[in-house]
Amino acid sequence: MTRFRPEDQLAALNRHGVRYVLIGGLAATLHGSTARTADSDICPEKSPENMERLATALSELHARIRTEGVEGGLPFACDAKFFAQIPMTNLVTDAGDMDVTFEPSGTTGYDDLAQNAVVIDLGGLEVPVAALEDVIRSKEAANRPKDLATLPLLRELLRQKRAREGG
C-alpha cells in the first residue's frame, strides 16, 4: 500500500500550474478538523489548458484508476480528453489516493469554490483550500454517513471561526 503523502500530490499540481481547489476531508483537516482522511480530493477548473496541466501532473504521479480488487489500480489514458469526459474519478498515485471531482455535491464546481477559497501555506507550499462553509455545504449535500458524522465538528469549527472574527 502506498503511503499517503498529500504534500507531494499538491506540489505536483502546483508545479504544473493546475488551477484547483482542495476539498473534502483534507480541506476540513486544514481548517482544524480532527477527523482523518486517507486521500486528497480536488476540484480542478475545466478549461482545456487546465485539463492538459492536470493530466501532466497526474502522469508525473503515475496515476491509475482506483478500483476494488486491483492492487495498484488500473492504467488509463491520463490525458486532457479523458478528464474532459468524466464528472469524477478515484485515483491511486505514487503519493497515495486522490479523488478528482469536477462538480462536488452541493456546488457548481471550480468557479463556485474558488471565489471563497483560502490559500493555506504548508511550509512554502501554497494550497487553495475550499472555505469551511463550502466544505460543510458539500458534505451536507453528499449526505453520506461518513460526511454526516463529521458535520457536528465542522459546524463547531465554523462557529468558533465566526466568534473569533466577530461575526
N, C-alpha and C positions, 0 to 999 in steps of 0.2 A: 504494500500500500504506500502511495506517495505521501510524503509529509506535506501538510498544508502550510504553504508559505505565501500568504496573500500579498505581502510586500513585493515579492518577485513578480507576481501576476500584474499588479498595479504599476510597477516600474516598467514592465514591458509595454503596457498600454500607453503610458506617458511618453516613453522613449519614441514610440511610433506616432505620437500626436493624435491618438484616438480621442475623440470627444465622447465622453461617457459620464454617467453619474453612478456612484456606488450606492446600491440599495440593499434591502433585506437585512439579514441578521448581522452582517459585519458593519453595515451602516449604523444599526442600533447599538452595537458594541462601541463604536466610536463616539456615540452620543452618551455613553455611560451605562448601557445595559450590561448586566452581569450574566445574561444568558449567552451561551457559547454556540458558535456555529462551526461547521466543518467545510464551508465553501464560501466563495465570493459570488455576489450577484451584481451584475452590471446592467445598466440600460444605456446602450450606445445611441448616438444620433444616427439617422438612417440615410444620410446623403451617400451617393455612390463613392465619393472620395473617402469618406469616413469608413465605409464598408471595406474598402481596399486596405486602409490602415489597420482596421480591426483584424482582418484576415492575416495580414503580415505579422502583427503582434502575436496572434494565437498560433500561427505556424511556428514562430520562434519558440513558443512554449510547448510545441509538439502536441497541440490539442487533438483530442479524439472524442467521439461521441460516447458519453457515459451511458451504459446500459447494464441492467442486472445480468449477472451470469457471465459477463465478458470482462475478465480481468484486464485492466489497462485500456479498455474502451475500444471502439471501432474506428478505423481510419475513415476519413471522409474528405471530400473536395473542400478544403478550407480556403474558400475564396469569396470575393465580394458577391458573386452571383448566388452562392449557397445562402449567405446571410440575408440577402435581399428577398429570398423566397420563404423564409420561416419566421414565425412570430416569437419563437424562443427555442433554446436548445440547452441541454445539460452536457457539460464537457468535463473531461478529466485532462489535466495538463501535467507537465513535469513539476509544477509547483502546487498541485492539488486540484480539487474540484472547483469549477466555475460555471455559473449559470448566466446565460446571455438572454435577456428578455427585452423586447422592443416596446412592449406596452404592458408594464406591470399592472396588476389588478388595481382598480381604483384610480388609474392615471391615464393620460393620453400619450405617455411616452416621454422621450428625452426633453423636448421643449417645455413640457409641463413641469418636470422635475428640476430642470436646470435653473429655472427662474428663482427658486428658493434654496438651491443647493448652497452648502457652505464648503469652503476649502479648508481641509484639515491637514496640517503639516505633520507628517510622520517621519521626523528626523531628516528633513530635507526632501522627502517625497510628498509632493502636494497632491492631495486626492480630493476630487469633487464628490461630496457626500450629500445624499438626499437629506433635506431638512427633516428633523424629528417629526414634525407634523405630517410630512409626506410619507415617512416610514409607517407611521400609525395608520394613515388613510389607506395605504396599500395593504397592510396586514388585516385591517378591518374588512376590506373588500375581498381579500383572498379567502377569508373565513375558514381557514384550515385549522385543525386542532392545535398544531404547534404554534401557529401565529396567534390564535386566540389566547393561548397560555401566556404569551409574553406581553399582551396588551396592558394588563394592570401595571406592570413595571414601567412600560414605556409611557403610559399616561401619567404616572407619578413623576418620572423624569421630566416630562413636559411641564407639569405643574410646578416643579422646583425651578426649572429654567425660567418660566414666566415670572415666578416670585422674585428671582434674582434680578431679572430685567425690569421689575416694577410694573408688570402688566399682567 
